[in-house]
Amino acid sequence: MSSAIQRDLYGSKTLKNLASILNMINTSENKIEEIIKLDELPTFSDNEPNNTLEVFSWDYTNILYQAGDEWIIDPRCKTCGEAMFHCTHEN
C-alpha cells in the first residue's frame, strides 16, 4: 500500500472518509489484515461500544464493520450505543 494511502487512512477525519478509503484498497492479492493494522484504525468518538467484536471504528452515532470485501457504516443503537448486531433492544 502506498504511503499516501496509508497516511490518508490513519489520518482520516471522519468515519465516512475512513470507510471510503478502506473500500478503495485492493484486496485481490492479500487479505486486508495483511495490508493494514485493523486494530490501529482511527475512531471518532470517545464513546466506545462495549462490544467491539467485528466493529473496527465508530463515531457517536455509527459503527464501521467489514462484510466480505466491503466496509459498511451502520447506525448504533439509540438506546445502548452498541452495533445493531450486538444490541438486545427492540429497535
Backbone bond lengths (Angstrom), bond angles and torsions (degrees), N, CA, C in turn:
res aa  C-N    CA-C-N  psi(-1)  N-CA   C-N-CA  omega(-1)  CA-C   N-CA-C  phi
1 M - - - 1.447 - - 1.527 107.32 -
2 S 1.309 115.54 138.31 1.459 119.56 -178.81 1.522 110.95 -67.32
3 S 1.312 115.22 153.17 1.461 119.39 179.81 1.531 111.01 -65.81
4 A 1.331 117.85 -29.23 1.469 120.95 178.06 1.528 110.45 -66.24
5 I 1.328 117.27 -43.82 1.467 120.60 178.28 1.527 109.79 -66.01
6 Q 1.316 116.76 -41.57 1.456 120.40 178.96 1.534 110.26 -62.69
7 R 1.330 117.63 -42.37 1.463 121.64 178.12 1.525 110.39 -61.94
8 D 1.347 116.18 -46.21 1.467 120.30 178.94 1.524 111.67 -63.43
9 L 1.330 116.07 -40.46 1.460 121.39 -179.07 1.522 111.36 -61.96
10 Y 1.322 116.63 -57.09 1.461 120.35 -176.90 1.525 112.65 -75.43
11 G 1.332 117.43 -14.24 1.457 121.73 177.39 1.518 113.28 -101.30
12 S 1.319 117.48 11.32 1.469 121.63 -179.35 1.518 110.27 -54.35
13 K 1.335 115.92 142.29 1.463 121.36 -179.09 1.523 113.10 -102.50
14 T 1.352 116.69 -14.33 1.466 120.58 179.41 1.523 109.78 -139.87
15 L 1.307 115.64 158.54 1.462 121.56 176.96 1.523 110.73 -63.31
16 K 1.331 116.84 -39.86 1.463 121.25 179.19 1.527 110.85 -62.54
17 N 1.328 117.13 -42.25 1.460 121.25 178.20 1.528 110.55 -63.90
18 L 1.324 116.95 -43.56 1.463 121.52 178.73 1.521 110.81 -60.23
19 A 1.319 117.58 -46.70 1.467 121.49 179.62 1.527 110.77 -61.38
20 S 1.310 116.76 -41.45 1.458 121.41 179.82 1.527 111.13 -61.01
21 I 1.316 116.99 -45.19 1.466 120.74 179.38 1.525 110.55 -65.74
22 L 1.327 117.42 -45.03 1.463 120.51 178.84 1.520 111.06 -59.23
23 N 1.322 117.40 -38.78 1.467 120.77 -179.43 1.525 112.64 -72.00
24 M 1.324 118.29 -14.66 1.470 121.28 177.02 1.525 112.89 -88.84
25 I 1.330 117.66 -14.78 1.466 120.89 -177.11 1.526 109.30 -72.76
26 N 1.328 115.32 128.11 1.461 121.95 -179.57 1.522 109.47 -77.83
27 T 1.318 115.98 117.12 1.466 120.70 179.75 1.525 111.95 -111.12
28 S 1.320 117.01 23.24 1.465 119.38 -177.52 1.533 112.30 -70.13
29 E 1.334 117.51 -27.54 1.462 119.95 -178.11 1.525 113.52 -105.27
30 N 1.323 117.02 -23.96 1.462 120.75 -177.93 1.519 109.94 -137.23
31 K 1.330 115.52 153.02 1.457 119.96 172.49 1.521 107.96 -70.90
32 I 1.324 116.59 151.20 1.462 121.32 -177.19 1.525 111.38 -57.20
33 E 1.326 117.69 -37.21 1.464 120.55 -178.73 1.528 112.73 -71.28
34 E 1.336 117.40 -12.85 1.461 121.01 173.48 1.531 110.87 -87.11
35 I 1.323 116.60 -12.83 1.467 122.16 -177.25 1.527 111.28 -100.96
36 I 1.330 116.37 -41.38 1.472 120.94 -178.04 1.523 109.99 -132.01
37 K 1.320 115.86 162.77 1.458 121.90 176.23 1.524 108.10 -92.46
38 L 1.313 116.21 101.05 1.462 121.20 -175.95 1.520 112.91 -62.03
39 D 1.320 117.18 -31.17 1.462 119.45 -179.20 1.526 112.72 -78.68
40 E 1.336 116.86 -0.70 1.464 120.92 177.76 1.530 112.69 -111.23
41 L 1.332 116.99 9.72 1.461 119.14 178.03 1.528 109.46 -64.92
42 P 1.320 117.35 144.79 1.462 119.25 179.94 1.527 111.77 -69.03
43 T 1.313 115.13 153.64 1.464 122.27 171.83 1.525 107.55 -119.16
44 F 1.323 116.57 161.71 1.462 120.92 -170.63 1.521 112.69 -125.89
45 S 1.319 115.61 25.51 1.456 121.90 177.94 1.519 107.62 -162.64
46 D 1.313 116.57 145.68 1.460 120.07 173.86 1.527 110.94 -85.48
47 N 1.334 116.90 1.62 1.461 123.31 179.02 1.527 108.90 -91.74
48 E 1.338 115.53 75.03 1.463 121.59 -176.89 1.521 110.87 -70.55
49 P 1.340 117.15 135.13 1.469 118.72 174.15 1.528 109.73 -61.21
50 N 1.329 116.87 148.28 1.470 120.55 177.46 1.516 111.04 -64.90
51 N 1.316 116.75 -38.99 1.457 122.05 -179.25 1.527 108.28 -109.63
52 T 1.320 116.38 107.47 1.464 120.19 -179.41 1.531 112.45 -102.64
53 L 1.327 117.31 11.62 1.458 120.41 175.72 1.527 108.71 -60.00
54 E 1.313 117.34 122.44 1.470 125.56 -178.38 1.527 113.39 69.15
55 V 1.334 117.84 7.03 1.466 122.34 175.22 1.524 106.74 -106.63
56 F 1.331 116.89 117.92 1.456 120.54 -173.26 1.522 113.79 -100.74
57 S 1.319 117.98 -20.13 1.451 122.71 176.54 1.524 107.98 -162.05
58 W 1.334 116.17 168.07 1.462 120.19 -178.41 1.522 109.83 -161.70
59 D 1.331 113.84 162.60 1.459 121.71 166.14 1.524 105.70 -129.30
60 Y 1.309 118.70 -165.18 1.469 119.78 -175.80 1.527 113.61 -66.57
61 T 1.337 117.78 -27.05 1.464 119.24 -173.87 1.525 114.79 -120.56
62 N 1.331 118.52 -8.15 1.468 121.56 -175.20 1.518 111.55 -137.93
63 I 1.334 114.45 162.71 1.469 121.72 172.88 1.522 108.12 -126.04
64 L 1.323 115.53 159.44 1.465 122.54 177.49 1.517 108.22 -117.91
65 Y 1.328 115.94 127.26 1.458 120.33 176.51 1.515 109.43 -137.33
66 Q 1.320 115.72 167.80 1.459 121.96 -178.74 1.518 109.40 -110.20
67 A 1.332 115.53 133.59 1.461 122.17 174.82 1.519 106.78 -127.46
68 G 1.320 116.46 102.84 1.459 120.13 -173.95 1.518 109.29 66.96
69 D 1.322 116.64 -124.27 1.458 121.30 178.64 1.522 112.54 -96.60
70 E 1.328 117.27 5.51 1.466 120.76 -175.98 1.526 111.18 -108.39
71 W 1.328 115.13 139.92 1.464 122.45 175.12 1.513 107.89 -100.39
72 I 1.328 115.81 127.77 1.465 121.49 -170.93 1.530 110.00 -124.58
73 I 1.326 115.07 138.09 1.461 121.94 173.37 1.520 107.39 -101.44
74 D 1.322 116.12 127.81 1.468 122.31 177.41 1.523 108.88 -128.79
75 P 1.322 116.68 152.09 1.463 119.05 177.79 1.529 111.79 -69.27
76 R 1.327 114.81 149.51 1.462 121.21 173.03 1.520 108.47 -82.79
77 C 1.319 116.56 155.81 1.460 121.34 174.91 1.525 108.93 -60.44
78 K 1.318 116.61 131.37 1.463 120.71 -179.56 1.522 111.99 -71.60
79 T 1.321 117.45 -20.10 1.459 121.28 -179.25 1.526 111.91 -85.22
80 C 1.332 116.63 -50.02 1.471 119.68 -173.33 1.525 113.92 -111.49
81 G 1.322 118.02 -14.68 1.454 120.89 179.65 1.510 115.17 82.34
82 E 1.315 117.27 3.47 1.462 121.13 179.68 1.530 110.87 -82.83
83 A 1.328 115.34 166.41 1.458 119.98 169.67 1.518 107.21 -61.33
84 M 1.319 116.93 143.04 1.470 120.08 -178.02 1.533 111.50 -57.36
85 F 1.347 117.71 -32.57 1.458 119.15 -179.07 1.531 112.20 -77.02
86 H 1.338 118.07 -5.81 1.464 122.00 173.77 1.519 111.77 -108.46
87 C 1.302 117.72 -10.76 1.453 123.21 -173.84 1.534 110.96 -76.79
88 T 1.325 115.55 143.26 1.467 119.83 177.08 1.512 111.99 -109.95
89 H 1.343 117.17 3.30 1.476 121.21 177.19 1.525 110.47 -81.51
90 E 1.316 115.74 154.08 1.463 119.38 171.13 1.517 107.37 -81.35
91 N 1.320 116.76 126.51 1.475 121.51 -178.98 1.501 111.37 -114.64
